Amino acid sequence: MSDHFSGPAVMDDPAVDITDFYAFPSPERPGNLVLIMNAFPMATSQSFFSDVVTYRFRLRPLTRSGMGFVHGPAEHTIDVRFSDVPDGTSVQKGTILTSDGREAGFVTGEPSELEGMRVYAGLVSDPFFMDVEATIRTDLSGKLSFRAKGTNTVEFRDVLTIVVEVPFAPILEGLDDNTLIGAVAETLVARRAKPIRLERVGRPEIKNVMLANATRDPKGVELRDLYNREDAFFLSKEYRPLYEARVGATLSFFDGLDAEIAWPPLADGRHPMRDLLIDDYLVLDLAHPFGTGNFLEIERAALGGRQHTSAGGRWLDDDILDEMLTLFVNGGRGERLGDGVDGPTSPAGPAFPFVRQANQRTDLPIPAFVEK
């Protein structure tokens, strides 16, 4: 389920549980970058952002290297923090602070334009869409178990969102003027020496699909909490072999679902996509304009040894499950596979803040996979 409930630890505190991360050039204002972090799965009008956690966006310059990418040392961060909720109110105050010195305040539920940035935070309709139960059936049975018409598990659910839109020219100046960037969303507790990372998200489904099944490799341990605490740009040498084994085994599982091999192992036995996915950040090229359906286009180009043609990243309405499933199973060289769910509860809006009004449904049951 994208990154909802992505480990035992975050299920104890939904305010730090990042459900999705999106990054794309603004379709409304060319020259601007939009970053969206959604948190608190199944949020309600009584759900609030944490007042002790920093919600952070991180950007680093990338250089293509073989079938993957290498990041540079420069980094741009955007931190968003929230106040406590006073008794008798339902509005939080927030502060946004960038690593190049811009700072501004805002309140939840109201779009704001401050210091050249646009900010919106509040309860919205969950833009993710996926038939989670069909994905679980596929995982357990070892057979493609999707239907032509699937059920959107997230239908009418809500989340808390943070939408930030910033001009990207000043950011790129600090990133070596490199338009190819890696982007990550994190929740953390700030400390002077070193922050305590609670969760981080780059691409969707890395934890809940690639790392979730502990039966796929000999170690057989829960890895998602450990992975959440890792720095996306600097995985620990001690634990990286665990992630490699799990991701490699999961990729091989998907490749075998159609009884044909789309991804022959490399000379050293690695799955060709293993390292690309373990280095988990959204890849964007801000030299290209906004476009829909570009999720993983830059990564696919790297795997295929060609030049990419889009901004990449992830738009709100991109069908990430269909894209990933097709790539993993047949390498994108066969029929397009999918879960039969092709859009969210409400399609994204064409203008800031792009997310849609909350559903505020109180009659929805707890999904079976959560109760388990």
VOGU-3710 file (C-alpha; in Angstrom, 3 decimals, decimal comma):
1> msdhfsgpav> 0,000/0,000/0,000  2,474/2,583/-1,269  4,174/3,494/2,022  1,179/3,365/4,359  1,867/1,273/7,496  5,429/0,620/6,316  6,737/-1,122/9,414  5,704/-1,983/12,968  7,225/1,160/14,492  5,352/3,753/12,441
11> mddpavditd> 2,048/1,966/13,033  2,342/3,060/16,661  2,385/6,738/15,655  0,458/7,486/12,441  1,488/11,161/12,491  5,025/10,116/11,497  3,886/7,475/8,970  4,540/8,881/5,492  1,983/7,377/3,121  3,264/8,847/-0,158
21> fyafpsperp> 5,797/11,212/-1,648  5,385/13,110/-4,924  7,784/15,420/-6,763  7,181/17,112/-10,118  7,654/20,404/-11,988  4,658/22,634/-11,467  2,092/22,267/-14,275  0,838/25,732/-13,380  4,067/27,715/-12,919  6,998/26,586/-15,085
31> gnlvlimnaf> 10,246/27,022/-13,188  8,742/25,815/-9,909  9,151/22,450/-8,195  6,300/20,832/-6,262  7,005/18,488/-3,349  4,169/16,653/-1,582  4,483/14,546/1,548  1,365/12,749/2,779  1,209/11,231/6,249  -1,232/9,722/8,748
41> pmatsqsffs> -3,022/6,897/6,897  -6,805/6,862/7,353  -6,706/10,348/8,876  -9,844/12,072/10,144  -10,804/15,617/11,100  -9,370/14,802/14,543  -5,936/13,912/13,140  -3,052/16,350/13,516  0,567/16,701/12,492  3,110/15,879/15,181
51> dvvtyrfrlr> 4,394/18,900/17,107  7,709/17,181/17,947  8,601/15,857/14,486  10,258/17,638/11,574  8,788/16,832/8,154  11,751/17,178/5,803  12,295/17,205/2,034  15,867/16,527/0,841  17,298/17,171/-2,629  20,731/16,129/-3,965
61> pltrsgmgfv> 22,333/16,378/-7,416  22,660/13,120/-9,348  24,973/11,830/-12,055  24,045/8,844/-14,122  26,415/5,897/-13,667  25,809/2,733/-15,661  22,299/1,484/-14,855  21,991/3,701/-11,812  22,908/7,057/-10,315  25,545/8,591/-8,060
71> hgpaehtidv> 24,631/11,514/-5,808  26,795/14,534/-5,112  27,645/15,978/-1,675  25,553/19,148/-2,000  22,103/19,075/-0,416  19,049/21,328/-0,191  16,541/20,749/2,592  13,073/22,070/3,309  11,847/21,552/6,881  8,235/21,868/7,975
81> rfsdvpdgts> 7,272/21,916/11,656  3,960/22,297/13,450  2,771/23,666/16,776  0,643/21,847/19,311  -3,141/22,177/18,910  -4,647/24,505/21,535  -7,684/23,171/23,401  -10,918/23,927/21,624  -9,327/24,455/18,208  -8,543/22,312/15,182
91> vqkgtiltsd> -6,019/24,544/13,414  -2,269/24,121/13,699  0,351/26,738/13,008  3,306/25,701/10,915  6,762/26,955/9,991  8,720/26,241/6,815  12,495/26,665/6,805  14,831/26,070/3,860  18,557/25,373/3,989  19,214/28,568/2,020
101> greagfvtge> 17,682/30,695/4,757  14,056/31,270/3,797  11,584/30,984/6,669  7,858/31,614/6,865  4,825/30,775/8,960  1,427/29,456/7,903  -1,715/27,826/9,300  -3,224/24,502/8,290  -6,183/24,414/5,932  -5,228/27,620/4,097
111> pselegmrvy> -2,979/27,912/0,996  -0,221/30,441/1,654  2,340/32,212/-0,505  5,376/33,275/1,491  8,968/34,214/0,677  8,507/33,051/-2,910  7,129/29,698/-1,726  3,610/28,312/-1,759  2,569/26,070/1,130  -0,521/24,077/1,982
121> aglvsdpffm> -1,025/21,617/4,844  -4,163/19,869/6,020  -6,609/17,006/5,628  -7,192/15,870/2,029  -8,447/12,911/0,037  -5,770/10,208/-0,187  -4,530/10,404/-3,808  -3,060/6,892/-3,776  -4,922/4,091/-5,561  -4,311/0,357/-5,546
131> dveatirtdl> -5,978/-3,019/-5,047  -3,962/-4,046/-2,001  -5,737/-7,364/-1,441  -4,959/-8,448/-5,033  -1,304/-7,619/-4,474  -1,293/-9,688/-1,284  -2,936/-12,610/-3,124  -0,233/-12,444/-5,792  2,472/-12,406/-3,142  1,039/-15,405/-1,274
141> sgklsfrakg> 0,061/-17,531/-4,279  3,021/-16,871/-6,555  0,555/-16,194/-9,388  -0,697/-12,959/-10,912  -4,003/-12,494/-9,077  -5,308/-9,197/-10,418  -8,687/-8,683/-12,050  -9,695/-6,494/-14,985  -11,708/-4,401/-12,526  -10,038/-4,099/-9,150
151> tntvefrdvl> -11,102/-2,539/-5,870  -9,348/0,609/-4,715  -8,438/-0,153/-1,106  -7,873/3,562/-0,466  -11,227/4,683/-1,891  -12,632/7,610/0,113  -9,765/7,540/2,644  -8,057/10,724/3,838  -4,496/11,695/4,796  -2,671/14,735/6,093
161> tivvevpfap> -0,732/16,494/3,357  2,154/18,958/3,152  2,432/20,628/-0,262  5,381/22,907/-0,954  6,026/24,734/-4,229  9,324/26,562/-4,681  11,257/28,184/-7,573  13,939/25,671/-8,435  16,553/27,947/-10,054  17,966/29,078/-6,665
171> ileglddntl> 17,983/25,475/-5,459  19,888/24,240/-8,499  22,545/26,923/-7,963  23,370/25,217/-4,698  23,282/21,765/-6,302  26,110/22,391/-8,754  23,581/23,631/-11,367  22,680/19,998/-11,955  19,083/19,597/-13,111  19,096/15,834/-12,434
181> igavaetlva> 18,215/15,441/-8,751  17,290/12,803/-6,192  14,440/13,663/-3,815  13,440/12,106/-0,492  10,783/12,822/2,149  11,500/12,118/5,825  10,047/12,407/9,293  12,631/12,890/12,017  13,290/14,189/15,476  15,913/16,904/15,185
191> rrakpirler> 18,985/16,818/17,411  22,012/19,094/17,340  24,489/16,327/16,518  22,458/13,875/14,474  18,708/13,646/13,830  16,749/10,520/14,703  15,112/9,411/11,462  11,702/7,822/11,959  10,730/7,182/8,357  11,806/8,126/4,865
201> vgrpeiknvm> 10,280/7,598/1,429  11,622/7,853/-2,087  9,836/5,566/-4,511  6,541/3,917/-3,528  6,299/0,231/-2,583  9,985/-0,259/-1,806  9,242/-1,228/1,781  5,755/-2,698/1,463  6,512/-4,787/-1,635  10,274/-5,094/-2,069
211> lanatrdpkg> 11,168/-5,585/1,623  7,999/-6,778/3,349  8,049/-10,557/2,771  10,513/-11,996/5,285  10,253/-15,525/3,826  12,083/-14,624/0,614  15,647/-14,883/1,906  17,501/-16,976/4,504  17,642/-14,233/7,148  13,848/-14,020/7,329
221> velrdlynre> 13,662/-10,891/9,484  11,529/-7,745/9,450  13,646/-5,128/7,686  11,330/-2,169/7,195  11,890/-0,428/10,533  15,637/-0,773/10,053  15,426/0,513/6,477  13,274/3,469/7,542  16,045/4,699/9,823  18,708/4,544/7,141
231> dafflskeyr> 19,906/7,615/5,265  18,625/7,146/1,701  21,875/8,543/0,320  24,213/6,622/2,664  23,023/3,104/3,460  25,013/1,400/6,202  27,611/-1,114/5,028  26,569/-3,484/7,815  22,931/-3,780/6,797  23,067/-3,210/3,050
241> plyearvgat> 23,628/-6,948/2,346  20,300/-7,683/4,086  18,473/-5,242/1,832  20,255/-6,568/-1,236  19,236/-10,147/-0,501  15,589/-9,248/0,132  15,188/-6,915/-2,859  17,008/-9,299/-5,181  14,810/-12,214/-4,122  11,634/-10,156/-4,511
251> lsffdgldae> 12,620/-8,966/-7,985  13,305/-12,564/-9,017  9,874/-13,542/-7,662  8,139/-10,947/-9,830  10,216/-11,830/-12,880  9,020/-15,422/-12,567  5,291/-14,639/-12,402  4,872/-15,004/-16,184  7,181/-18,046/-16,408  9,628/-16,094/-18,570
261> iawppladgr> 12,881/-14,385/-17,642  12,874/-10,684/-18,525  15,862/-9,812/-16,347  18,803/-12,247/-16,709  21,243/-11,889/-13,786  24,358/-9,793/-14,284  27,767/-11,469/-14,381  28,074/-11,274/-10,587  24,591/-12,734/-10,062  22,824/-9,455/-9,217
271> hpmrdllidd> 19,386/-8,640/-10,530  19,909/-5,647/-12,882  17,448/-3,497/-10,903  18,567/-4,409/-7,394  20,942/-1,538/-6,662  18,800/0,994/-8,514  15,829/0,317/-6,222  17,825/0,038/-3,010  19,153/3,550/-3,664  15,684/4,786/-2,891
281> ylvldlahpf> 14,885/8,319/-4,030  12,657/9,819/-6,685  14,702/10,855/-9,717  13,768/14,093/-11,508  15,263/16,155/-14,298  14,110/19,765/-13,958  15,398/20,583/-17,448  12,177/18,962/-18,704  8,646/20,354/-18,313  5,773/18,864/-16,362
291> gtgnfleier> 4,153/15,779/-17,825  1,964/12,930/-16,635  2,858/9,244/-16,721  6,609/9,817/-16,329  7,090/7,766/-13,162  10,280/5,637/-13,535  10,936/6,942/-17,076  14,414/8,159/-16,104  15,181/4,864/-14,348  13,933/2,838/-17,323
301> aalggrqhts> 16,167/4,888/-19,602  19,191/4,143/-17,394  18,389/0,439/-17,411  18,006/0,482/-21,194  21,147/2,515/-21,871  19,279/5,412/-23,499  18,737/9,083/-22,742  15,630/9,936/-20,765  13,057/12,240/-22,331  10,986/13,471/-19,384
311> aggrwldddi> 11,142/15,136/-15,981  10,511/11,764/-14,310  9,519/12,111/-10,657  5,986/11,239/-9,639  2,693/12,993/-10,372  -0,360/12,474/-8,162  -2,316/10,472/-10,741  0,552/8,304/-12,010  -0,467/4,632/-11,931  2,613/3,466/-10,075
321> ldemltlfvn> 1,409/-0,101/-9,420  0,803/-0,815/-13,122  4,130/0,774/-14,028  6,131/-1,162/-11,472  4,373/-4,473/-12,050  4,937/-4,319/-15,809  8,587/-3,378/-15,383  9,270/-6,076/-12,808  7,431/-8,920/-14,574  8,210/-8,451/-18,255
331> ggrgerlgdg> 10,689/-5,596/-18,342  8,145/-3,354/-20,054  8,525/-5,430/-23,203  5,203/-7,267/-23,035  1,598/-6,479/-22,221  0,931/-3,777/-19,675  -0,004/-5,444/-16,409  -2,058/-3,885/-13,655  -4,392/-4,217/-10,695  -7,537/-2,963/-12,427
341> vdgptspagp> -7,522/0,327/-10,477  -6,601/3,222/-12,727  -7,319/6,371/-10,730  -7,758/7,833/-7,241  -10,970/8,747/-5,465  -10,657/12,236/-6,968  -8,217/13,099/-9,802  -5,561/15,664/-9,022  -6,386/19,318/-9,550  -4,642/21,409/-12,233
351> afpfvrqanq> -3,689/24,194/-9,816  -2,014/24,541/-6,429  -2,289/22,684/-4,075  -3,212/19,934/-6,607  -4,557/17,598/-3,882  -8,307/17,259/-3,403  -10,821/18,024/-0,664  -11,083/15,483/2,153  -13,825/12,853/2,003  -14,392/12,796/5,775
361> rtdlpipafv> -16,185/9,458/5,632  -16,914/7,870/9,001  -18,543/4,678/7,702  -15,462/2,981/6,220  -14,321/-0,317/7,783  -10,717/-0,984/8,742  -9,053/-2,822/5,806  -8,529/-6,523/6,500  -4,771/-6,350/5,942  -4,462/-3,686/8,668
371> ek> -6,434/-5,708/11,218  -4,166/-8,680/10,607
//
